[in-house]
Amino acid sequence: MADTAVAEPFALPKKPRNGRKALKEKNTSVAAELQPTSESPIPPPMSKDDPTKENHESLSQPKKGKSRAAAGAASKKRQQMKENASAAASGFEKDLMEMQEMLEKLKIEKEKTEELLKEKDEMLKMKEEELETRGKKQEKLQVELKKLQKLKEFKPTVTFPIFQTMKDKEQDKKEKKKKNCPEKKRPSPPYILWCKDQWNEIKKENPEAEFKEIANILGAKWKNISAEEKKPYEERYQAEKEAYLQVMAKEKRENEAMKLFEDENKQKTAMELLDQYLQFKQEAEKENKKTKKEKDPLKPKQPMSAFFLFSNERRAALLAENKSVTEVAKITGEEWKNMSERKRAPYEEKAKKKKETYLQEMEIYKQTKEEETANLRKEEEEQMKLQKQEALQLLKKKEKTDNIIKKTKEKRQKKKKEVDPNKPKKPASSYLLYSKEARKNILEKEPEIDNKTLTLKISLQWKEMSEEERKKWNEKAAEAMETYKKELEAYNKTVVVGASSTSTTEKLK
């Protein structure tokens, strides 16, 4: 039995994957195997005098070798167990190290992901803010667009003054040239007037002569003509010249007057327009409704076609059958297509009659419109005449004011000229006294300097000067002022004495 017990293989526990709990369980299982069981009875101690001792000893001698073998096997088992435990501990340490490395990597990755999330959040916030600002801008633009649309509806009730534009003036000039107004034409000099009279005679004398040759002959003849023969042509030229100058002066005066009048009226109309615009703007802010274009109520309406007359008759019946507008339009269109010419004839006759009446009404309307335009033109012409008169009055007023201003200026200039040369002049200030000396010094150093830069330099130097440096110039200015006051007093006394002497002489006379 003992041999069989030693020969049996010892079942080692498997290597645990992870954890200390498994190791503890293994150690406990091995200890349990090694401990004696409670079921196996422990033999009592043998006494020396026991007769069975000899028998026992004799029996135990052959068993000693067997127990030693069992002890060796047990020690081997213990060594294997220790080796297994140490291997498990080293594997556990490696697993721990790997786990720590993994944890560190995970922490780094977590930090990176958090940073990325923060950046994304910031980007989202920026985009939201941009969207909000865009939305606000769009709202503002829509409001401005509505305002502009409303401004299109602005219709001022200001009566604009009728003024001739540059194009109209040019057209008038061309028309006058075509009409050949003798007053507006520049007068030709006496030589040309004489040439016009003598041209045909010289042409008859020299029929083959060209324009240049005839001109040369006339020029030579004009030189040899006496002053008495030239006199009628010169008188004629002067008379035409005077008439031309009068007409041109009148036109120039009218143009100046009209320009003045236009400027005044422009200012008035601009002010009226501004007031009306402000009122319109206030009303537009209150009401955001669009106003439709005003149509002429007197203008006749266009007649309906034959198809529309038929559809108007048919519409009431179709609408009574609870049909929509689109359905009614489709049905009437199909019926009209399939309708024969006989059935269409009454509608076409009605349409023809209505068209004829419309054309007659349109002719009457056009005639009335033409009459209105003719009346407006007449009114405009009358207004132009009145405006010219007003403009001339304004020009007269302006001339009067200009004359008054001229006279006052002349009077002032005379007073300035009549200044007594003996009267003492005011002395220069401290700055002027300094600038005279500084100017000389700077020009000596920098002869090519500009006047502007020179004055700037002097002013900067004066500003940077201390009160002690300025004291010298202030004293000089004060001395000059005192001398000036004394001279003025003496001059005033002489003036008073002279005035009194002149008055006495006048009385004596």
MIBA-785421 format. One record per residue (C-alpha): x, y, z; residue in one letter. Coordinates in steps of 0.2 Angstrom, whole numbers, plus 5000, padded with zeros to 4 digits. Each point is the difference from the previous one (the first is absolute). Example, Ala and Ser with C-alpha at 12.3 -4.5 7.8 and 13.67 -1.06 7.14 Angstrom:
506249785039A;500650174997S;
This chain:
500050005000M;501450115004A;500849974983D;498550044991T;499850175011A;501850054994V;499749954982A;498450114998E;500450164991P;499750175009F;498750114991A;500750184999L;498850155000P;499950094983K;500950174998K;498850145004P;499750144987R;499850155011N;499750055018G;500649955017R;498549915005K;500449854989A;501749995008L;499350005017K;498749864996E;501449894993K;501150025015N;498549965011T;499749844989S;501849945002V;500050035019A;498449905001A;500749864991E;501650005011L;499050015016Q;499449845009P;498249974999T;498949995015S;499349834994E;501849915002S;500249955018P;501650065009I;500849855009P;500350035019P;501750015007P;500849835004M;500649975018S;501749925004K;499349855010D;498749964986D;500249824994P;499450054983T;501450124998K;501249874994E;498849944988N;499750184994H;501850034998E;500249854990S;498650044989L;500650194998S;501849964994Q;499549954982P;498950154999K;501450135003K;500650004982G;498350034993K;499750155011S;501650084994R;499549984982A;498450095004A;500950145009A;501150034984G;498550004989A;499250135011A;501550115000S;500050004981K;498250045000K;500450155011R;501450064989Q;498949994985Q;498650105009M;501350135004K;500650014983E;498250024993N;499650135013A;501650114995S;499649984981A;498250055004A;500650155010A;501250064986S;498649984987G;498850105011F;501450145001E;500250004981K;498150014998D;499950155013L;501450094990M;499149984984E;498350065008M;500950155006Q;500750044983E;498349984993M;499350125013L;501350134996E;499649994981K;498250015003L;500250165011K;501050084986I;498749954987E;498650075012K;500950175001E;500250014982K;498249964997T;499550135013E;501050134991E;499349954983L;498250025008L;500450175007K;500650064983E;498549934991K;498950095013D;500950164997E;499849984981M;498149965003L;499850165010K;500950104987M;498949934986K;498450045011E;500650185003E;500350024981E;498349934996L;499250125012E;501050154993T;499549954983R;498249985005G;500050185007K;500950074985K;498749914988Q;498650085011E;500750174999K;500249984981L;498249944998Q;499450165010V;501150114989E;499349924984L;498250025006K;500450195004K;500850014982L;498449924992Q;499050125010K;501050154994L;499649954982K;498250055004E;500550185005F;499050114988K;500450195004P;498650124998T;501250154997V;499850094984T;501750014992F;500450164991P;500249994981I;501850034996F;500949984983Q;501349865001T;501750024990M;499349894986K;498450114998D;501150154999K;501149934987E;498549954990Q;499350185001D;501650074994K;500049884985K;498250044996E;500450195001K;501549974988K;498949914988K;498750145000K;501450124996N;499650135013C;500850164994P;500150075017E;501049855007K;501249994986K;501750085003R;500250164988P;501249984986S;501450134999P;500050144986P;501249914989Y;498949854999I;498550104997L;500850094985W;500649834993C;498349945000K;499450154990D;501549994988Q;500149814998W;498849984985N;500850144990E;501749935001I;499449834996K;499250074984K;501650094996E;501049845003N;498949854997P;501449875000E;500850065016A;500049895016E;499550055017F;501850045006K;500350114985E;498450105002I;500450025019A;501850074995N;499250124988I;498750065013L;501450025013G;501050114988A;498550114995K;499550025019W;501850085003K;499850134986N;498250055005I;499850175009S;499450035017A;498350074994E;499649854990E;500449895015K;499050115012K;498249934996P;500649825003Y;500850055016E;498450095006E;499049844996R;501249895009Y;499950115016Q;498150014999A;499949814999E;501349985014K;499050115012E;498449904996A;501049835003Y;500850065016L;498350065007Q;499249834996V;501549915008M;500050115015A;498149975002K;500349814998E;501450005012K;499050105013R;498649884998E;501149845002N;500850085016E;498350045007A;499349824996M;501549925008K;499750105016L;498249955000F;500449824997E;501250005015D;498750075011E;498649894994N;501149845001K;500350055019Q;498250025003K;499549834991T;501449915009A;499350065017M;498249954995E;500649834994L;501049975016L;498450045011D;498949894989Q;501349865000Y;500250015019L;498149995002Q;499949854988F;501449915010K;499050025016Q;498449934992E;501049864992A;500649945017E;498350005006K;499249914985E;501049864991N;498749974987K;500450034982K;499050124989T;499549954983K;500350114984K;498750124997E;499149974983K;499150144991D;498249985004P;499450094984L;501049884988K;498749874993P;500249825004K;500549874987Q;498549894994P;499849825004M;500349874986S;498749884994A;500749855010F;499950115016F;498250054997L;499649814998F;501049965016S;499150135010N;498349934995E;500549825004R;500950045016R;498550035011A;499349834995A;501649905003L;500350095017L;498349955006A;500549814997E;501450035013N;501550004988K;501650095003S;500650154990V;501449894991T;498749874995E;498850144994V;501450074989A;500449824993K;498249964996I;499650174991T;501649984990G;499649834994E;498250054996E;500650154990W;501249894990K;498649884996N;498750134996M;499450034983S;500150164990E;498150035001R;500049995019K;501650115000R;499350144989A;498950095013P;501450025012Y;501250064986E;498750134994E;499950075018K;501950005001A;500150104984K;498750135005K;500950035017K;501750024991K;499250134988E;499350105015T;501749985009Y;501050074985L;498850154999Q;500250035018E;501949994998M;500050134986E;499050125011I;501249975015Y;501550034989K;499350164994Q;499650065018T;501849955005K;500750104985E;499050155005E;500649985018E;501850004994T;499850154989A;499250095015N;501449955011L;501350064987R;499150174999K;500050015019E;501949965001E;500350144987E;499150125011E;500949945015Q;501650024991M;499650184996K;499550045018L;501649915006Q;501050114988K;499250165008Q;500349945017E;501849964996A;500350174993L;499350085016Q;501249895010L;501550054989L;499550185003K;500049975019K;501749914999K;500850144989E;499450135013K;500849905014T;501649984990D;500150184997N;499750045019I;501449875004I;501250084987K;499750185007K;500349945018T;501649924994K;500650154991E;499650115015K;501049895011R;501549994988Q;499950204999K;500150015019K;501549885000K;500950104987K;499650165010E;501049945015V;501250145007D;501849954996P;500550105016N;499049885011K;501249895010P;499949814996K;499649865012K;501649915007P;500449824996A;499649875013S;501349905009S;499849854989Y;500250114984L;501650085007L;500749825003Y;499449934983S;500950144991K;501749965008E;499749814999A;499550014981R;501750084996K;501049875010N;499049854992I;500250084982L;501950025003E;500149815004K;498749944988E;499850114985P;499049884990E;498649985013I;498250034996D;499050145008N;498749885007K;501349895009T;501050155006L;498450075009T;499749835007L;501749995007K;499950175008I;498349965008S;500749845007L;501650095007Q;498850135008W;498949875008K;501549905007E;500850165007M;499950025019S;499350165009E;501850065004E;500549994982E;498450094995R;500350135013K;501250104989K;498850014985W;498550055012N;501050145007E;500450064982K;498250004995A;499550095016A;501250144997E;499450024982A;498250015007M;500450135012E;500950114987T;498549974988Y;498850065013K;501050165003K;500150034981E;498149974999L;499650135013E;501150134992A;499249964983Y;498250025007N;500450175008K;500750064983T;498449944991V;498950095013V;500950164998V;500049994981G;498149965000A;499750165011S;501050114989S;499149944985T;498350045008S;500550175005T;500650044983T;498349944993E;499150115012K;501050164995L;499749974982K;
